[in-house]
Amino acid sequence: MTELTGKDIEFFGKITASMTHEFKNVLAIIKESAGLMEDITKIAPLSDSKHQEKFDNALKTIKNQLNRGMELSTVFNRFAHAPDKSTAEINLRNLTEQVVTLSERFARLKHITLKVAPDEQSDKTINITGNPVWSQMAVCTGIECYLTQLPPDSEIILTSTTDDGRKGIRIECNNVSGDTQELCQNLESSDDWQALKEIIAAINGDVKQLESKPGLMLFFA
């Protein structure tokens, strides 16, 4: 099998970005139509109040899902544009938010909660200069390390922060049942951990496990 080259990735990113723009246009038209239907029913409500309530609930569901679809399309579009530049300025807070959105389904299938730390804990001002694709790969692989090891009902929180002046992302695991020491040992012998070390080394970064609890620090600079 032929491996993907930089031009291949750029091509896939270009087409994917174009298609996500089209998806957003479709969702925008549906959203406008749903809003028009809502306006009409306010002017001329249905004669049967029970039917009106069901109609209103249906419109509410449609609007909620449309908003979710627009958000997912926006995140996916940004992801598709990642190969545009081999080096770019990256805000680590924005990076964590994007990767969490992209990885939420994988966590949900494992019955694990995945989220970004609250604003007061996560530094929004930390920027690095690096490869957007590889930076996202590093964080995604860091999450995957724990998705394959943690028991259900655990929680993974991502925080953009600094440690001894080094910029990075903290991946912290909470509500972990069982032997956490064994979990950490199993992690370092896993294929995911080896893959993470290779990715982070390729972008001149570093990775280390947390001492206080299951989790790790990804250093980008």
C-alpha positions in Angstrom: 0.0 0.0 0.0 1.3 3.4 -0.9 1.7 5.8 2.0 0.1 9.2 1.9 2.4 12.1 1.0 2.2 15.8 1.9 0.4 16.5 -1.4 -2.1 13.6 -0.8 -2.9 15.0 2.7 -3.3 18.5 1.2 -5.7 17.2 -1.4 -7.9 15.4 1.1 -7.9 18.5 3.3 -8.9 20.7 0.4 -11.8 18.5 -0.6 -12.9 17.9 3.0 -12.9 21.6 3.7 -14.9 22.3 0.6 -17.5 19.7 1.5 -17.9 21.0 5.1 -18.6 24.4 3.7 -21.4 22.8 1.6 -22.8 21.0 4.6 -22.9 24.2 6.6 -24.8 25.9 3.7 -27.4 23.0 3.8 -27.8 23.3 7.6 -28.1 27.1 7.4 -31.0 26.8 4.9 -32.7 24.2 7.1 -32.2 26.5 10.1 -33.8 29.5 8.3 -36.7 27.3 7.2 -37.3 26.1 10.8 -37.1 29.7 12.1 -39.7 30.7 9.5 -42.0 27.8 10.5 -41.7 28.9 14.1 -42.6 32.6 13.2 -45.6 31.4 11.2 -47.0 29.3 14.1 -46.6 32.3 16.5 -48.7 34.4 14.1 -51.2 31.7 13.4 -51.0 28.9 16.0 -52.6 25.5 15.4 -56.2 25.2 16.6 -55.4 22.1 18.7 -53.2 23.1 21.6 -51.9 19.5 21.9 -50.7 19.5 18.3 -49.2 22.9 18.8 -47.2 21.7 21.8 -45.9 18.7 19.8 -45.0 21.0 16.8 -43.2 23.4 19.1 -41.2 20.5 20.7 -40.3 19.1 17.3 -39.1 22.5 16.1 -37.0 22.9 19.3 -35.4 19.5 18.7 -34.6 20.4 15.1 -33.0 23.7 16.1 -30.9 22.1 18.8 -29.6 19.5 16.4 -29.0 22.1 13.7 -26.9 24.1 16.2 -25.0 21.0 17.1 -24.5 20.2 13.3 -23.2 23.7 12.7 -20.8 23.4 15.5 -19.5 20.0 14.4 -19.2 21.3 10.8 -17.2 24.3 12.0 -14.8 22.2 14.0 -14.4 19.7 11.1 -13.7 22.5 8.7 -10.9 23.8 10.8 -9.5 20.3 11.1 -9.7 20.0 7.3 -7.7 23.2 6.9 -4.9 22.0 9.2 -2.7 20.7 6.3 -2.8 24.1 4.7 0.4 25.2 6.5 3.3 23.0 7.7 4.0 25.6 10.4 1.5 28.0 12.1 0.8 29.7 15.3 -1.4 27.5 17.5 -3.4 28.5 20.5 -3.3 25.5 22.9 -6.7 26.3 24.5 -8.3 26.3 21.0 -6.4 23.1 20.2 -7.8 21.3 23.2 -11.3 22.4 22.4 -11.1 21.2 18.9 -9.5 17.9 19.7 -12.1 17.2 22.5 -14.9 17.8 20.0 -13.3 15.5 17.4 -12.7 12.8 20.0 -16.0 13.0 22.0 -17.6 10.1 20.1 -14.7 7.7 20.8 -14.9 8.6 24.5 -18.7 8.2 24.5 -18.4 4.7 23.1 -16.2 3.8 26.1 -18.6 5.5 28.5 -15.9 8.0 29.5 -16.4 11.7 29.9 -14.1 13.9 27.9 -13.9 17.7 28.4 -11.9 20.8 28.5 -11.0 22.3 31.9 -13.0 25.4 33.0 -11.8 28.8 31.9 -10.4 29.6 35.3 -8.1 26.6 35.2 -7.1 26.6 31.5 -4.8 29.3 30.2 -6.2 30.9 27.0 -3.1 32.9 26.2 -0.6 30.1 25.5 0.5 30.0 21.8 3.1 27.8 20.2 4.5 27.6 16.7 4.3 24.2 15.2 2.7 21.8 12.7 -1.1 21.9 13.1 -1.6 18.3 11.9 1.0 16.7 14.1 0.0 18.8 17.1 -3.5 17.5 16.8 -2.3 14.0 16.3 -0.2 14.2 19.5 -3.2 15.3 21.6 -5.6 12.8 20.0 -3.1 10.0 20.6 -2.6 11.2 24.2 -6.4 10.9 24.8 -6.4 7.5 23.0 -3.8 6.2 25.5 -6.3 6.5 28.3 -9.5 5.6 26.4 -7.9 2.1 25.9 -6.9 1.8 29.6 -9.5 3.6 31.7 -12.6 1.8 33.1 -16.1 3.1 32.3 -17.4 6.2 34.1 -13.9 7.7 34.3 -13.3 11.3 33.3 -10.5 12.9 31.1 -9.9 16.6 31.4 -7.6 18.6 29.1 -5.9 21.8 30.3 -3.6 24.2 28.4 -1.0 25.2 30.9 2.8 25.7 31.6 5.1 23.6 33.7 8.5 24.9 34.7 8.1 27.5 31.9 7.4 24.8 29.3 4.2 25.2 27.3 1.9 22.1 27.1 -1.4 20.4 27.5 -2.2 18.4 30.7 -4.4 15.3 30.2 -5.8 14.4 33.6 -7.9 11.4 34.6 -10.5 11.5 37.4 -13.0 9.1 38.9 -10.7 6.2 38.1 -11.6 2.9 39.8 -9.2 0.0 40.3 -5.4 -0.1 40.6 -4.1 3.2 39.2 -0.5 2.1 39.6 -1.1 -1.0 37.4 -2.9 1.3 34.9 0.2 3.5 34.6 2.4 0.5 34.1 0.2 -0.9 31.4 0.1 2.4 29.7 3.9 2.6 29.2 3.9 -0.9 27.6 1.0 -0.1 25.2 1.3 0.6 21.5 -0.6 3.9 22.0 2.1 5.1 24.4 4.9 4.2 21.9 3.0 5.9 19.1 2.6 9.1 21.2 6.3 9.2 22.1 7.2 8.9 18.4 4.7 11.7 17.4 5.7 14.1 20.1 9.4 13.5 19.4 8.9 14.3 15.7 7.7 17.8 16.7 10.6 18.2 19.2 8.3 17.9 22.2 8.2 15.7 25.2 5.7 13.6 27.3 5.7 12.5 30.8 3.2 10.8 33.1 1.8 12.7 36.0 3.0 11.7 39.5 -0.1 12.4 41.5 -2.7 10.6 39.4 -3.3 8.9 36.1 -2.6 11.4 33.3 0.2 13.0 31.3 1.8 16.3 30.2 2.4 17.0 26.6 5.2 19.5 26.1 5.3 21.4 22.8 8.0 23.9 23.7 
